[in-house]
Amino acid sequence: MKGKTLTIKKIILVTLILSFSFCFSQIEEIKKIDSVYDVKTAQIPVKNKTSQKYWKVATEINTQRISEYDKILKDAYENDSKEFPEFKSQEEDKIIEYKNGGIGRFRNDMSNNIDLFEHPFLPNLVGMTLKSELKFVIDENGKIKNVEAVGENDAFNTLCKIALYKTEGNWIPAQKDGKNIKSSFKFPIVTQI
């Protein structure tokens, strides 16, 4: 019995290490993509950032960025789907929290992470209002899982998911009977370009 308990503890430890490694590498991959495409955007040889020429080149660069983001998100979704095949919401004694300022800080972080003015991802939509609703799970370890973004613009949905992943490490899981539990969260995002 003691050997079986030790084996179970080892399996749990390895699972936690792999989960942390995957989340950490995911954030690192996002940072790498951002640094590559931020440099490409900064190097566009145009003085007037409102010109057609600038928008054409920026759109091409940012379409490539979105494609790279989508690859990361596909891997994350496939891993999350294996981990939570039949998630059912529960009633929590203590709900999910966001560190250092709660929901107001989360809104601010999301706004900073979806900075459409710095990075012209969607120039053909200037003057339009974009909406997306993020649905995700915060697991027992405070990790972001099962991220979905529902909205009319796929590129904006991708940006919203990436912005959410950039908040990794700031979540405090919900609790039931004094134990951390998985819990779902919805967050609507509306922005005007």
N, C-alpha and C positions, 0 to 999 in steps of 0.2 A: 504494500500500500504506500509506504514511504517513497519507494522508487518511482511509483506512478505519479505521485504528487510532485516530485522533483522534475519529472519529465514534462508534466503539464506546465509547471512554472517556467521551464526553459522555453517551451513552445510559445507561451505568452510573451516572454521577454524578447524572443527573436521577432515575433509579430510586431511588437511595439517598436523595436529598432528599425525594422523594415518600413513600417508606416511612417516613422519620423524621417527616415532617409528619403523616402519617396516624396513626401511633402517638401522637405528641404530642397531636394534636387529640382522639384517643380518650380519653386520660387526662384532658384538660381537660373533655371532655363528662361523664365520670364524676364529676369533682369538682363540676361545675355541678349535676348531678342530686343529688349528696349534699348540697350546701349548700341547695338548694331544699327538699328533703324533710326534712333535719335541722331546718330552721326550722319547717316545718309540724308536725313531731312535737313539737318543744319548745313550740309554741303551743297544744297541746291543753289546754283549760281544765279539767283534772282534777287534783286533789291526790293521789289514790291511784292509782298506776300499776298496781296489781293488780286494779282494778275492771273490771267488764264494760264499762262505758261507755268507759273508756280503751282497752281492747283492741279494741273495735269501731271506734273512730275510727283508732287506730294501724294496724289491719289494712287499712283502706281506703287510708290514706296510703301504706303500704308496698307495697300491691298496685300502686298507681300507679308507685311507684319501680321495682319489679321490671319493670313494663311498659316503662318508659323504658330500663332497663338492657338488656332484650331487644332493643330497637331498635338499640342500639349494637353488641351482640354479633352481630346478624344481618348488619350491614354488615361487621364484622370477619371473620366467617366467609366471607362471599361473596368478599371480597378475598383471604383466605388460600387459599381453594379454587382461585382462579385462579392463584395464585402457586406452589402445590405440588400439581399434579394427581396425581402418582404418587410420593409420597414413600416411599422404602424406607430402613429403618434400616441403618446401617453400623457396623462396628466402629471405635471411636475409639481413638486413642493416648492422648488426654487427654479425660476426660469433662466434661460440663457442670458449671460451678461457680456458686455463688451468692456474691456479694460480702459482705464484712464479717461473717463468721461461719458461712458454709457452710449446710448443710442445717438446722442448729439455728436459725439466724437466719431462714431461709425459713419454717420452721414457726411461729416467733414472729410474723413479719410476716403470715402467713396468718391466724393466730389473731386478731391485732389487726384485720385487715381484715374478718373475719367476726364482728363483735362483736354477737351476737344479744341480749345483755343491754342494750346501749345502744339498739339499734334493734329493736323487737319485730316482726320480719318474720313470724314464724310462731306467733302466740299460740295457735292452735288445736292446736298440737302439743306443748304444755308437758308435760314428763315423758317425751317420746319421744327415741329416739336416731336421729339423721339421719346418713346415710352418702352420700358421693359420691366418685367416683374421677376426678380430673383427668387428662386425657391431653393433652399439648401438645408442640409442637416449639419448640426454641430455634434460630433460624437462624444463619447465619454472622456476623451483626452483633449477636447477643445479643438479638434481638427475639423476643417471644412470638408464636407463630403456631399455627394449626390447633387451637384450644382446644376440647376436648370435656369434658363433665362427665356421668358416668354414675351415676345414683342414682334412688331412687324418688320424690323430691320435686323437681318442676321448679323451684320458687321457690328451694330450697336449692342446686340445681345452678347456677342463675343467679348467686346470691350467691358461690358458690365461683369461678366464672369471673371475675366482677368483682374479687374479692379477688386472683386471680392477676394480672389486668391491672394492678392497683395496684402490683405488684412490678416492673413494667417499668423497665429501666435498671439492674437489679441482676444480670443474668445474664452470665456469661462463656461463650462458645460452646465446644463440644467441638472437638478438633483431630484431624486425620489427616494424617500426613506433614508436620507443621508448618503446615498450613493450617486455618483455621476451617471447620467443616462444620455442616450441619443435623443435629440429633440429637433424638430423642424422649425424653420424660420422663413418668413416671406418678407421681401423688401421691394417696394415699388420705386422705380427710378424714372424721373421725367426731366428732360433737358431740352432747351431750345438752342439750336445752332445759329 
